[in-house]
Amino acid sequence: METLPTPEETGRMVLKIFGHFGNQPGEALSHRKLITMCAEWRWRTSDVADGVDYGLDAGWLERDPNGSIKLTEAGYAEI
């Protein structure tokens, strides 16, 4: 039986993607990049979606007006 990641673990998965691309605070990632890395690393898209939600609630991420997800200073500090 597969053990599911905790909400915080899913948030950290998303931060790992930001770190992979070398994002700095205020820089955004498109949904395409999130999904591409999810597929490459064989992560479930539902976990990454949950991770975005967790990151938004934790203040690690922000939505920008065009729908991308931006890394905050707090999120950068967690990478």
Secondary structure as the mmCIF struct_conf table of DSSP 4:
data_model
#
loop_
_struct_conf.conf_type_id
_struct_conf.id
_struct_conf.beg_label_comp_id
_struct_conf.beg_label_asym_id
_struct_conf.beg_label_seq_id
_struct_conf.end_label_comp_id
_struct_conf.end_label_asym_id
_struct_conf.end_label_seq_id
HELX_LH_PP_P HELX_LH_PP_P1 GLU A 2 THR A 6
HELX_RH_AL_P HELX_RH_AL_P1 PRO A 7 HIS A 20
TURN_TY1_P TURN_TY1_P1 PHE A 21 GLY A 22
TURN_TY1_P TURN_TY1_P2 PRO A 25 GLY A 26
STRN STRN1 ALA A 28 LEU A 29
HELX_RH_AL_P HELX_RH_AL_P2 HIS A 31 GLU A 40
TURN_TY1_P TURN_TY1_P3 TRP A 41 ARG A 42
HELX_RH_AL_P HELX_RH_AL_P3 THR A 45 ALA A 58
TURN_TY1_P TURN_TY1_P4 GLY A 59 GLY A 59
BEND BEND1 TRP A 60 TRP A 60
STRN STRN2 LEU A 61 ARG A 63
TURN_TY1_P TURN_TY1_P5 PRO A 65 ASN A 66
BEND BEND2 GLY A 67 GLY A 67
STRN STRN3 ILE A 69 LEU A 71
HELX_RH_AL_P HELX_RH_AL_P4 GLU A 73 GLU A 78
#
